[in-house]
Amino acid sequence: MSINHLSRLPKSLRLRKSIMEEIMDSRTRLLTAIAGEEPDRVPLYCWVFGFKAPKELRWTEKCREVTHWYTMRLEHIHTLPQKWDIQQDFLRVDRWLSLGLDDVLDVSVPWSAHPDVTIRDWKQPPSAQEPYIPPLGGVGGGYTILCREYNTPAGALRHLVRQTEEYQGEGWVIQPDHPELFEDFNIPRGIEHAVSSPSDLPKLRYLLCDATSAQLASYREQMAQVKKFADERKVLVQGWSAFGMDGIVWLCGVEGAVMAAMENPSFFQELVDTMYDFDKRRTEIMLDVGGVDMVVQRGWYSSTPFWSPALFRRFVLPHLKDLVTIAHQAGALFAYVMTTGLMAMLDELKEANIDLLYFVDPVQDNIDLKVFKQRLECNFAVAGGINSGVTLGRGTPDEIREAVYSAVHDLAKGGGFILSPVDALFPDTPSDNVKILIEAWREVCNYPI
């Protein structure tokens, strides 16, 4: 790791070797790994998205057992089957820490629509012209259409989505009863996405306003709670303030975004600039309020399944570099999310000067971890190393143990590695397999490796 990366750590965390050999608290351990150093042990950090926790780790609220775990990273997701708040985040963190794992508190910055914007919701009945047929049929042969119209001072913006109503099982997402502007669920079900032409951009800007005074006061109050808990438990706080290309795809759909970039690049650039302005404002608010160790930008929809390295360099990299600089100037670290296409995008990620990459996945990305480590050249730290859906979801105990051993052996030497299932523990991730993951990690986690 370069001197520049090390210098971003607070002086109190630039630890001498003798101190580093002692047991670290969770925040120090993660910050040391992110700085490219070797902490006392390889951190194990498990994101959760509906994970069905083992019974001995659950808690009860209002006479109801909290079975599935989420995170405040999902605060602006509208498809969760249950409410999740910061107090539940605190309880989850305590449960993971009790096992010796590391965990992180996630926060995100609110925003608002212009006060003159009004919203109208309605449903259109199934149509015989609808090309998608529900599995069990349906009236008219198609799906009901959920419709939302934003009436702005610049004109109306419409968003139409199929109401598929499928049940995926306990803990999984459910479809809301109206289209939300930013939501994964809309992408494959969209009929008319919110943004499709240059004339939509003035309307869109009315929906991307700063937080109201009431929202900001609530956020400050929440951050005071977060800071108090984080200081007491010595845990890291990361802030999700940048949608990046994920926001573009939410607004346009996958096909709409890719085609706009290729066929109407001037319009697409203006849309990208609009999203960056929104991301930058929220990031600056978050850094101004304080209490965040690391800024995180989403990038699930910024990788090679959607964009070539040339398009990434043109439309993503410039604003990403700017946001990284803003975070660093404020004394915060910067993490970027990308789970596929890492070898193809590695030069661009190095140039971005990020501190941490979420995630490297040897299965989904079909990546050789040893080669990746060599090509990385200690430019930034990485989290990941073990696939969640296949390895943890369906692997045998021996396969899980071997995956953990390989990830630690290939990525942890010299520091700069956080072992993490990519990219979360889900409702169908067997808790017994998670226990095997933890057991295997304990067998190989201690430095020196």
N, C-alpha and C positions, 0 to 999 in steps of 0.2 A: 504494500500500500504506500502511496506517495506521501511525502512530508505534508503536502497540502491537505490530504485527507486526515492525517493524524492531528493536524493543528486545529481541526474543527471540534475536537473533543474539549470539554472544559478542562482546565488545568488539573482539577482535583481527580480527573479520571485518566490522566496520563501516568499510569501506574508503573512503579519500578517492578522488576521481575519478582523480587521477594514478596511484594504485596500481592502481585497477580496470582501467586501460587496459593494464596489463601482463598477461602470460599467467598465468592463475590455475591453481591445482591443482584437481582434480576436486571435492573436497569444498567448497572455497570457491566454486567456480562454481555448484554446485547450491544451496548455502545462500543465495548472493546472489540467485539466481533465485527461490527459495522466499520470500525476504523481499520480493519485488516490485521489486527493483532490476535494473539492467542489468549482467550480468557482462561478461567480455571477449567472449564469444560465446554464442549460443543453445546450451544443452546438448542433446546428442542421447543419449538413454538408452533402450536397447532391452531390455525384459523378454524372457526366453526361456522357452519351454515346449516343449522337444523340438526346438528349432531345429537343422537340419542344417548345421553350420558349414562354411564353405569349407575346403578341404583344407589350405591354408597356415596356418590358425589352429588346427588340431587338435593334440592331444598324444596320447602313447601311455602306457598303464598296463598293466603285466603283459603286455606283447607284444600289447596290444589297442588299436586306435585309438579314442579317444573321439570319436564322430561327432556325437552329439546333445547339446545343452546344456540344462541345467535350472538351478534356483536353489534355495537353501535356504528360499526362501519356500514351497516345496512340501514342507518337511520332514515335515509330518504328513499328507501325501497318500499313500495306500496303493496307488495305481494306476500308479506310474511303472514303466516296463519295465526300468529299471536303477537301481542304487544311485547316489546323489549325495550328496557330503559337502562339508564346509567347505573342504577342500583343493582340491576341484574348483572351488568358487566362487572361490577365490583365483586359480586358473589362468584361469578365464573373465574375471575382472576385468582381469587383466594383458593378455589378448588384446584386449579392447575398448579399454583405455587406450592400447595401442600404435598404434591407429588414430586416436587423438584423440577418441574417444567418451568419455562418462562412464558409470560403472557404480556400483552400490550393493551392499553386502553385506547380505543378509537373514538375520535370526535370528528364532527363535520360542521361546516358553517351554513347557517340558514340563508335563504334569499327570499325575495318577494316579487309579486307582480305589481305593475303600476296601479295606483288606486283607481284609475279610470277604466281598468280592464274588468269586463264582466264575462261570466262563463255560463254557457248553456249546454246541458247534457240531455241526450235522448237516445232512444233505441230504434233501430230500423228492423222490421221483421225479416226473416229469412227470404231469400229470393231464389227463383229457379235459375237465374243467371249466375248465381254464386258458384264458382268452380270447385270449392272445397266442400265435401260432403261429410257431416259428422259421422263418427263410427256407427252410431245407432240410428242413422237417418235423421230426419227433422222435417218440420213443416216447410214445404217449398223446396226441400232438398238441400238447404244451406244453413249457415250459421246466422244467428242474430248479430247485428252490427251495433257495437257501442260507439256512440258519436259524442264528440266534445267540440265546441266552438268557442274560441277566445275572441271576444270582440274588443279590439284595441283601438286607440285613436288613429292608428295607421290602417285599419281595416281588420277583417275577420281572418282568423287562422283556424283551419279545421283539422281534426284528427279522428280517423275512423279505424276501428280495430275489431276483428272477429271475436265474438264471445264463445270460446271453445269449452270452457267449464269442465275440463278434464280434472279428475282427482288423481293425484300422483302418490298419495299415501301420507301418513302422519309426518309432520315436520317439513314437508315440501311446500313450495310457494303455491298460492292460489291467485286466481285472476280477480283484480278489483272490478267493481261494477261500473267503472268509467275509465277511459284512457288517461293515463298520466303522461306528462310531457317527457320525463326521463324514466325509462323503465325497460329492462331487458325483455320482459314478457311481451311487449308490443312488437318487437322486431319481426318475428316470423308470422305474426297474426295481423300485421298492418295491412290495410287496404288503401288508405290515404294517409301518408305520413305528414307530420306537422309542417315540415319544410321541404319544398321541392323546386323553388325558383327564386331568383333574385328579389322578386316583389314580396317574398315572405320575410325577408330579413328585417325591415323596419318594424314589422309586427312582432317578430321574435324578441327584439330588444326590449319591448314593453313587458315581457315575461321574465326577464333576467335582471331584475333590479336588486339593489342592495337590501339587506335585512331591514325591517322596520325597527323603530326604537324599542318596541316591545319585544320583538324577536331578539334583538341584540342584547337587551337586558337579561332575557332568559338564557341566552348563550353564555353571557358572562357569569351568571349564577351557576350554570352547569359546570363551567370551567373552574370555578372556585372549588366545587366539590371534587372534580377530577384531580386538580392539583393537590388538594389535601390528601386524598386517598393515595395518589401516586407518590407523594413525599413520604407518607407513612409506610407504604409497602415497598418503596424503592422499585417502581415499575416504570417502563417507558410509556410515553404518550405520543401517538402519531395522529396527524390531522389530515383528513381527506377533503381537500379543498379544490381539487382540479379534476374535471371530467375528461379533458383532452378529446381525443378522437372517439372515445366512448360516447361522449355527449353528441358528437356529430352523427354517429350511427343511430343513436336513439332518436334523433330528430328526423333523419332522412331515410332510415332503413339501410341495410347493407348495400343493396343494388343501387339505391338512389345516391348514396354517398360516393361509391366507387365510380359510377357513371358521371356524376357531376365533376369529380376530380379530373377525369380524362376528357370529357366533352365540353365542359364549361369551367375551366380552371380559375378564371377571374371571379366568378360567382363563388366557387368553392373556397378560394382563398379568403374572400370577404366573410364567409361563414366561419372558417377557421379562426380568423381574426376576432370575430364577434365572440366565439366561444372562449378564446384566450383572454379577452378583456374581462369576461365573466369570471373565469378561473383566477385571473390575477387579482381582481378586486376581492374575491373571497379569501384568497391566500393572504393578502395584505391585512385584511381584517383579522384573520386568525393569528397572524404573527404579531399584530399590534396588541391584541388581547393577551397573548402569551400563554404559557403553560404547555406548549407543544415542543417535543424534542425533534420531531421529524415530520416533514411534509410528504404526503404521498399523492402521486398522480396515477389515476387509472390508465390502463393501456391494453386491456384485453382485446379491444377492437383496433389496435394499432399495429398488429404484427402481420407476418407474411401470408396468413390465410386471406387477408384483405388488401394489403398494400405491399408493393415492391420496395426494396431499400431506397430506390430513387424517389418514389412518392413520399416515403417516410422522411427522407432528407429534405424534401421540398416543403411538405405541409406540417410535419410534426416537430422535427428537430429544432428549428429556430426558436419557436416559442418554448419548447421544453428547456433549452439552454437558458433562456431568459428567466424562466421560473426557478430553475436550479440556482441561478445567481442571486435572485431575490431571497430565497431561503437561506443561502449561505451567508449573505450579507447581514441577515437578521440573527445569525448564530444557530440556525437550525440545519439539520441534515435533510437529505432528499432521497426518497425511494420512488422507484418506478415499477409498475406492474406490466409484465409481458411474459407469457407462459409458452409461446411457440415461436419458431423462427429465430431463435437466439443466435445461432451461428451466422445466419445471414445478416442480422441486424447488429452484430457485436461491435463493429467499428463505429456505427452511429451511437450506440449506447455509451461507448467509451468517450466519444466526443462530447456527449451531453454532460459529462462530469457528475453523474449521479453517485450517491454513496452506497445504495443498496438496490439490488434487483430482486423483486418478487416475480416469478420463481423460475428455477431450472428444474425441468421434469424429464428424466431419462426415458420415460415411456411415451407420453403424449408427444413430446418433441423429438423422439428418436435420437437422442443426443448422447454422445460418448462423454462422460463426465471428466475423464482424464484429459481428453483433448480440449474440452471447454475450459478447464482450469488452466491449462498451458496457454491457450490463446487469450484468456482473460488478463493475464500479466498483472494481476493484483490491482487492476484499475478501479474496481469497486467490489463490495461484498455481495454475496448471493445467499438467498434463502431457497430452500427446496430440497431436492435430492431424492425424494421418494414420492411415487405416484399414489394418489388417493383412490381414484375410481377403480383401477385395475389391481394394483399391488395390494393396497390395504383392503379394497372392497372384495376381492375374490382370491387373493393369494393364500398359499399355505403358510403355516408358521415358519417353515424353512425359507420360503421365498421372501417373506417379509424381513426375516432376520438377515438374509443375504443382501437385500436391498439396503438396509440400514448400514451394514458393515461396508458395503461398496461406496455408498454416499459419503460416509465419514472418511474412509480411506482415500477417496479420490479428491474430495473437496475441502477437507478440514485442515490438512497439513499447512502450517504457516499462518493459520487464522483466516478470518474473513468469511466464515461459513456459519449459517444457521440452519439446522435440520428442520424441515417443515414438510408436512404432506401437501402436495400440490393439487388444487389450491385451497382445500379445506376438508374438514371432516363433515360428511353429509348425513342426512337421516338414515341412509342405507349403509353407512360405514359401520361394520360390526365392532362393537365395543371390545369384544375379545381380541380382535386383531389390533386395536389401538393399544391394548395392554401388552401385546407381544411387541409392538413398536417401541413402547416405553422400556420394556425389559431389555430388548436388544440395544437400545440407545444407552442404557445404563452400563452395559457391558463394554462399550467402546468409546464413551464420551469424554473421558478424562484426558487432558493434555499432560505430557507430550504424547502425540499420536505417531 
